[in-house]
Amino acid sequence: MKFKVRPIPKALPFFLSLLLTSLAAQAQTTHWVSNRQDGIPVDFTSLQAAINAASAGDILMVYPSQISYGNITLNKPLEIIGLGFQPDINTQPTLEIATEGFGTILSGITVQAGADGGSLSSMDVPTVSISGVAGFTVERCRVRQLSASASANLSVSGSYFTSITFNNGCAGGCYNLKLTQVAGAMIENNIFDFYNQYTQEGPQGLFGDNISISSDCSAIIIQHNIFQDFVNTYNSEVLNNVFLAGSNCNDFNGFLGNCSGTSNANVVGSNNSVHDNVFVAGVSALYPGNTTDVGASAIFVGYPNANGHSFDLRFQLAPGSPAAGAGMSGVDCGVFGGPRPYKASGIYNRPLIYELDAGQEGQQGGNLNVTIKVRSEN
């Protein structure tokens, strides 16, 4: 007697990958969340309801969806994990899988006191607000604006900060990432896009900050990022980054400032240690420990034109790039260097089943050969 095996659903490898993730966290309860209403059994259809019901230390696995999970508030230490953001419908070279074509979308998240030790991973979320939290991680997300105040021990890594278009200008209030009264933060392996600013009368050339860190912050490390606009920071160590835009910079109180042009990518502030970075602008007289005066097009495989690369893989270093080995102790500068390299489309940190072959037929009482190929996405 023969029996037939139903074809494997296309999305099953992703679901099995999620299962491997949950099994690895035996001491924690994993809750499954999906608003897709596609018949897949889950624990919650609302992410906020899942947060409200979860206990400290639980994991919320959030399925990708074309529908936003809305604005959420987090006030307990949970791990919230999605699929990623803007996955390419075609196979991306470093992913080696064809994704479903959409990520895990939030309208925004507010992180409040009580969420100490929590994390947000692999989500597409325009705004993140953190306040009164001691220890929180945002990783592998696509973000427009992230602000944190009265907090400590924050980590922002492997994320893509999108450009922002402001109507009527935003002098004094433009930023991708803003920290106020933060004691300890690691900002690493993020891509910061250009600021696009205009008024109703047309372009005004207003400067926006990729990063704005106030003087009441301390112990800030900014490393292995790519900046396409201004960095305004205090009490920070700035290393192994690539600063793309900016020219005609003058010495301003010993720090880079007064840069002309519609986009800028240089460091302003005080009490900073700036070393082992790559600048396209000439700053060698101010910071001799950096690589300077390099052509932007020579650094990456797809800049300023993508040259067939995805929106983020375009920032891989080109052969012979001046950023290769230019970092501290000979590491590569930019987002693909260092111990926590950027992952395309924010694909989350879990075992990935990228091939599953179960055949179509088998004998009752006999064996059915199943081949599963798995690799780590650490």
C-alpha positions in Angstrom: 0.0 0.0 0.0 1.3 3.4 -1.0 0.5 6.7 0.6 1.0 10.2 -0.7 2.7 13.0 1.2 1.1 16.4 0.9 3.4 19.0 -0.8 5.3 21.0 1.7 3.8 24.5 2.1 6.2 27.2 0.8 6.2 29.0 4.1 6.8 25.9 6.2 10.6 26.3 6.4 10.1 29.7 8.0 7.6 28.3 10.6 10.0 25.4 11.4 12.8 27.9 11.8 10.6 29.7 14.4 10.0 26.4 16.1 13.7 25.7 16.4 14.1 29.1 18.0 11.4 28.5 20.6 12.8 25.1 21.5 16.2 26.7 22.2 14.6 28.8 24.9 13.2 26.1 27.1 13.2 28.3 30.3 11.0 30.8 28.6 7.4 30.6 27.2 7.1 31.4 23.6 3.9 33.0 22.3 3.0 33.0 18.6 1.4 36.1 17.2 -0.1 36.6 13.7 -2.7 39.0 12.4 -2.8 37.3 9.0 -5.9 35.1 9.6 -4.6 32.5 7.2 -5.4 29.4 9.2 -2.0 29.0 10.9 -2.7 28.3 14.6 -1.3 31.0 16.9 -1.7 32.1 20.4 -2.6 35.7 19.7 -3.8 37.8 16.7 -2.9 41.1 18.5 0.6 41.9 19.5 -0.5 44.2 22.3 -2.7 41.5 23.7 0.2 39.1 23.7 2.4 41.6 25.5 -0.3 42.2 28.1 -0.7 38.4 28.7 3.0 37.5 28.7 5.2 37.1 31.8 8.6 38.6 32.3 11.2 36.9 30.1 8.8 35.4 27.6 9.4 35.4 23.8 6.9 36.7 21.3 7.4 35.3 17.8 5.6 37.7 15.4 4.8 36.4 12.0 5.4 38.6 8.9 2.3 40.3 7.6 1.2 42.9 5.1 -1.0 44.4 7.9 0.6 46.5 10.6 0.4 45.3 14.2 -0.2 48.9 15.2 1.3 51.0 18.0 2.3 49.0 21.0 3.5 49.8 24.5 6.1 47.6 26.3 6.5 47.8 30.1 7.9 44.3 30.9 11.1 42.5 29.9 10.1 40.5 26.8 11.8 39.5 23.6 9.8 40.5 20.6 11.1 38.9 17.4 9.8 39.3 13.8 11.0 38.1 10.4 12.8 41.3 9.2 12.1 44.2 7.0 11.7 44.7 3.2 12.8 41.2 2.3 13.7 41.0 -1.3 11.1 38.9 -3.3 14.1 37.4 -5.1 16.8 35.4 -3.4 19.3 37.7 -1.8 22.9 36.5 -2.2 23.7 36.4 1.5 20.3 35.0 2.5 20.2 32.2 0.0 16.4 32.0 0.4 13.4 33.5 -1.3 11.4 35.3 1.3 7.6 35.9 1.3 8.1 39.5 0.2 7.0 41.3 3.3 8.3 41.8 6.8 6.9 42.3 10.3 5.4 45.8 10.6 4.6 48.0 13.6 3.3 51.5 13.5 5.5 52.4 16.5 6.6 51.2 19.9 6.9 52.9 23.3 9.2 51.2 25.7 8.6 52.2 29.3 9.9 51.6 32.8 9.7 47.9 33.6 11.0 46.7 30.3 14.6 46.5 31.6 16.4 43.7 29.8 13.9 43.4 26.9 14.6 43.5 23.2 13.0 44.2 19.8 14.4 42.3 16.9 13.8 42.1 13.1 10.9 44.5 12.9 9.8 47.3 10.5 8.9 50.1 12.9 8.9 53.8 12.0 9.3 55.2 15.5 10.8 53.8 18.7 10.6 55.7 22.0 12.5 54.5 25.1 12.3 56.1 28.5 13.2 55.1 32.1 14.7 51.8 31.1 17.9 50.2 32.3 19.0 47.8 29.6 17.2 47.4 26.2 18.2 46.2 22.8 17.0 47.2 19.3 18.5 45.1 16.7 18.1 44.3 13.0 15.1 46.7 12.6 14.2 49.3 10.0 13.6 52.5 11.9 12.9 56.1 10.9 13.3 57.7 14.3 14.6 56.3 17.6 14.7 58.4 20.8 15.8 57.4 24.3 15.9 59.4 27.5 16.6 58.8 31.2 17.9 55.3 30.4 21.0 53.2 30.7 22.8 50.3 28.9 21.1 50.5 25.6 22.1 48.7 22.4 21.1 49.7 18.9 22.7 47.4 16.3 22.3 46.0 12.8 19.5 48.3 11.9 18.6 50.4 8.8 17.6 54.0 9.6 15.6 55.4 6.7 15.6 59.0 5.3 13.0 61.4 6.6 11.2 64.1 4.6 10.0 67.0 6.6 7.6 69.7 5.4 8.3 73.2 6.6 11.8 72.3 7.8 12.8 70.9 11.2 15.7 73.1 12.4 16.8 71.8 15.8 14.6 68.8 15.8 15.9 66.6 13.0 17.3 63.2 13.9 17.3 59.5 13.2 18.6 58.5 16.6 18.5 60.9 19.6 19.8 60.2 23.2 19.2 62.4 26.2 20.4 61.5 29.7 21.6 58.1 28.7 24.4 56.4 30.7 25.9 53.7 28.4 24.9 52.9 24.9 26.4 50.8 22.1 25.5 52.0 18.6 27.0 49.6 16.1 26.7 48.2 12.6 23.8 50.4 11.5 23.1 52.1 8.1 22.0 55.7 8.4 20.3 57.1 5.2 20.3 60.6 3.9 18.0 63.2 5.4 15.6 64.6 2.8 14.3 68.0 4.0 12.3 70.6 2.3 9.7 73.3 2.8 6.7 74.2 0.8 8.8 76.8 -1.0 11.4 74.2 -2.0 14.8 72.8 -0.8 16.3 74.7 2.0 19.5 72.8 2.7 18.7 72.3 6.4 21.0 70.0 8.3 19.6 66.9 9.9 21.4 64.6 12.4 21.8 60.9 11.8 22.7 60.9 15.4 22.1 63.5 18.1 23.5 62.7 21.5 23.3 65.4 24.2 26.1 66.5 26.6 24.3 64.8 29.5 25.0 61.4 28.1 28.0 59.3 29.0 29.9 56.1 28.0 28.6 56.1 24.4 30.3 53.8 21.8 29.6 54.4 18.1 31.3 51.9 15.9 30.9 50.1 12.5 28.2 52.4 11.2 27.6 54.1 7.9 26.6 57.7 8.1 25.3 59.8 5.2 24.5 62.9 7.3 25.5 64.7 10.4 26.7 63.2 13.7 26.3 65.4 16.8 27.6 63.7 19.9 29.3 64.1 23.3 31.3 61.9 25.5 31.6 59.2 22.8 34.1 56.9 21.3 33.7 57.0 17.5 35.5 54.3 15.6 35.5 51.9 12.6 32.7 54.0 10.9 32.3 55.2 7.3 31.3 58.9 6.9 30.1 59.4 3.4 28.8 62.9 2.7 30.4 66.2 3.6 33.0 68.7 2.3 34.7 72.0 3.0 34.9 71.3 6.7 36.6 73.7 9.1 38.0 73.4 12.5 35.2 74.2 15.0 36.5 74.2 18.6 38.7 71.2 17.7 35.9 69.2 16.2 34.4 68.9 12.7 31.7 71.4 11.9 30.6 74.2 9.7 30.4 71.8 6.7 28.8 73.2 3.6 26.4 71.3 1.3 22.9 69.9 1.6 24.1 66.7 3.4 26.9 66.3 5.9 28.5 63.4 7.6 31.0 64.6 10.2 31.4 64.7 14.0 30.4 67.7 16.1 30.4 67.9 19.9 33.0 67.6 22.6 34.9 65.1 24.7 34.8 62.6 21.9 37.5 60.1 20.8 37.4 59.9 17.0 39.7 57.3 15.5 40.1 54.6 12.9 37.2 55.8 10.7 36.9 56.5 7.0 36.0 60.0 5.9 35.3 61.2 2.4 36.0 64.7 3.5 39.5 66.0 4.3 39.9 65.9 8.1 43.5 64.6 8.5 44.7 67.8 10.2 42.1 67.3 13.0 42.1 63.6 13.4 45.3 61.9 12.1 44.2 58.5 13.2 41.6 58.2 10.4 41.5 57.4 6.7 40.5 60.6 4.8 40.0 62.1 1.4 38.8 58.9 -0.2 36.3 58.7 -3.1 32.9 57.5 -1.9 32.3 55.4 -5.1 35.5 53.4 -4.3 34.3 52.3 -0.9 31.2 50.1 -1.6 30.0 47.8 -4.4 26.9 49.9 -5.0 27.4 53.5 -4.1 26.1 56.0 -5.1 24.4 53.8 -7.7 23.1 50.5 -6.4 24.5 48.6 -9.5 22.0 45.8 -9.1 22.5 45.3 -5.4 19.7 45.5 -2.8 19.1 48.6 -0.8 21.4 47.4 2.0 23.8 44.9 0.3 25.0 47.8 -1.8 27.1 48.8 1.2 29.3 45.8 1.1 32.9 46.8 0.6 34.2 46.9 -2.9 37.3 45.0 -3.9 40.3 47.1 -2.9 38.1 49.4 -0.8 39.9 51.9 1.3 37.7 50.9 4.2 39.0 47.3 4.1 41.3 46.8 7.1 41.1 50.5 8.0 39.5 50.0 11.4 41.1 49.5 14.8 43.5 46.5 14.8 42.9 46.0 11.1 39.2 45.3 11.1 37.0 46.4 8.2 35.2 49.7 8.7 31.5 49.8 8.0 28.5 47.7 8.8 29.9 44.3 7.6 32.9 44.5 9.8 33.4 43.7 13.5 32.0 40.9 15.7 28.3 41.7 14.9 28.0 42.2 11.1 24.9 43.6 9.5 22.4 41.1 8.2 20.5 41.8 5.0 16.9 42.8 5.6 17.3 42.3 9.3 16.8 38.5 9.1 16.7 37.5 12.7 19.2 35.4 14.7 17.9 31.8 14.5 18.5 28.5 12.8 17.4 28.8 9.2 15.9 25.9 7.3 16.7 26.8 3.7 15.9 23.5 2.1 13.3 20.8 2.9 12.8 17.8 0.7 10.3 15.1 1.9 9.5 13.5 -1.4 6.0 12.6 -2.6 5.4 8.9 -1.9 6.3 6.2 0.5 5.3 2.6 1.5 3.1 2.1 4.6 5.3 0.7 7.3 8.4 1.7 5.3 10.7 4.7 5.5 10.3 8.1 4.0 13.5 9.9 3.3 13.4 13.5 4.4 16.3 15.9 3.9 16.5 19.1 5.9 19.3 21.6 5.5 19.8 24.1 8.3 22.4 26.8 9.1 22.9 29.4 11.7 22.0 33.0 11.1 24.1 34.3 14.0 
